[in-house]
Amino acid sequence: MSTQILIITFAPLLAALIAGLGNRMLGNVAAKSITTGALLLSAGLSWPIFLGFIGGTQSAEVVPVLKWVESGALTFDWALRVDTLTAIMLVVINTVSALVHLYSWGYMEEDPDQPRFFAYLSLFTFAMLMLVTDDNLVQMFFGWEGVGLASYLLIGFWFKKPSAGAAAIKAFVVNRVGDLGFMLGIFGTFLVFQTTSIPEILAAAPGMSGSTITFVGMRLYTMDILCVLLFIGAMGKSAQLGLHTWLPDAMEGPTPVSALIHAATMVTAGVFMLCRLSPMFETAPTALTIVTIVGAATCFFAATIGTTQWDIKRVIAYSTCSQLGYMFFAAGVGAYGAAMFHLFTHAFFKALLFLGAGSVIHAMHHEQDMRYYGGLRKHIPLTFWAMMMGTLAITGVGILGVFGFAGFYSKDAILEAAYARHNGAGQFAFWAGAIAALLTSFYSWRLMFLTFWGKPRWEQSEHIQHAVHDDHGHGADDPHHPPALSDGTAGYHPHESPVSMLLPLGILSLGAVFAGLVFHHEFIDGAAFWNGSIFYNEDLIHAMHGVPLWVKLSATIVMVLGFAGAYLAYIAKPDIPAKFVSAFGALHNFVYRKWYFDELYDAIFVKPAFWFGRQFWKLGDIGTIDRFGPNGIAWVVERSSVAAKSLQSGYLYSYALIMLLGLVAAITYVLL
């Protein structure tokens, strides 16, 4: 397996270097072929490893790469650890990344800088693979920062677009806040355990349970402090409440980037880290309570915002934020297998929804506002059915004991685990998760109804008007402008996406339909499957199976209620949303403005930072450094030159007199 692992991890890096350095000299087709081929190879090699762990024919392995650091007590190698947890992430990362590469052939066809885009995609994949194959915390941090860099490059890929550049900077800065906590957690872990080796830390962690350490002048439990600091890093990377503000703005990048970063890879890094270090977190009950509460609050908070957004990608982005909340509170109550199960199923149906949204945007000439869609199921039927599969999966459609789409199994398992925990945080998480499931069903079907049902509303879109203008060479006021079609669409025909975009949708649809059904026993009941790669709570699993029937049916009940609400508001009586906004304007505005987090942060952090910056600039740089530095010295030189020039009379007797006076002064000095 060693050779396979090396190929899986380093093929994307090699492809990124070739495409990035070769760039336009290499050409679009060659760059796309090399990067896509490398990812298909990595994905093809990842599945046998994953299936080997399921079948019990594969065991954990560590592949050494090179000696890295030897500095006193700090020593570690660069090694690739592959166990069950890693195998799951290899399948998720490489499969989604390969499909995103293939999808981008069609989506980015008209972009003039395709080699750079594909190089960034492959570089991102390599960094993520470094993160999940970590054998020590420093290697994890290397991958952690690598995906941060690559996401900055991908979100701001269209760097000439001001909003894209601002979104990239926002993502980078907000993640630095979380990464500070992550670094402090790593430093503290090394201080306590005198090693960065993850296996050694996890083996020693139970022995540190109950120990205390002085932190900010207080005596606190050691493991709680370390785990809270590490969780702060996870909050930034996985967009949890408080450090979530970068995620929706990241939609400014190309849609394939949204599918890769915000569905299956970077945003799941925090969940992976918690599960990788789960034996360590199990010794920190306070930290786990914080994880549970933050995850549940994020789950509910993001779902409320998703019900009010009009941008199709932002709806799915807030959905991602909400689903990540499920994963975190699952880990917080100790159901790490359920958290990873939802991560696995979510990768398929959320990547499907993002890429499906990209296909809709492609068909609608880059229009992203759902108010200008309608009736598209007749024009782009393949995209419609793909997004239908994703919607059925994310809303958790299924019949208990018979069949369910992917989310039916993983989301139900998380809610059952939260209820079975029988503590305050677990009960809070259960009810927050149940309400979020209702809202998820509502906003998901709202998206489908606004996009694919109803009358076309395309004539109101500026993007569509520009498309018609470009296609026909004249504007709508031209007397020779083609007449509108019978459905009032101003002559515009939405078109289905090319095969390179539809094929990934078809493959991901299979995952959205069958991933939960095929693998739920391994993730939830498979103690042998996990084989020590996560903390497996046997008692919690038994408690999950014994919860009341109404708990098992709760997700299905709220799913039906959410569907009924969306159908009533957007199909049966479409005047309801306007009446609701009129009656509850303040509440709607509060949710629509994303609970005013951006405005709050702007007032607390951004504006004061700019004010301080201006003061340092005006008083420090201009008033002090420039005044007494370059500008001050220049003034002294100028004035001295004027004074010295007055002494240059040009007369010989003047110079002789000055020399004589100087000689007299020198002799006097020597004599005295």
SULVENZI-V141461 format. One record per run of one state. SS is the DSSP state (~ for helix, > for strand, _ for the rest). FROM is the first residue (numbers start at 1). TO is the last residue. Records with the same first field share a line. If there is no record, write none. Layout:
BEGIN
SS->FROM-TO  FROM-TO
END
This chain:
BEGIN
_->1-1  27-27  56-60  72-73  83-83  108-113  133-135  156-161  194-196  209-211  216-217  238-244  253-254  265-265  277-277  282-284  307-310  333-335  364-368  373-375  379-380  395-397  400-402  405-405  421-423  453-457  461-461  473-498  526-526  531-537  546-548  573-575  584-584  593-593  629-629  647-651  672-672
~->2-26  28-55  84-107  114-132  137-155  162-193  198-208  222-237  245-252  255-264  266-276  278-281  285-306  312-332  336-363  370-372  376-378  381-394  406-420  424-452  458-460  462-472  499-525  527-530  538-545  549-572  576-583  585-592  594-628  630-646  652-671
>->61-71  74-82  136-136  197-197  212-215  218-221  311-311  369-369  398-399  403-404
END
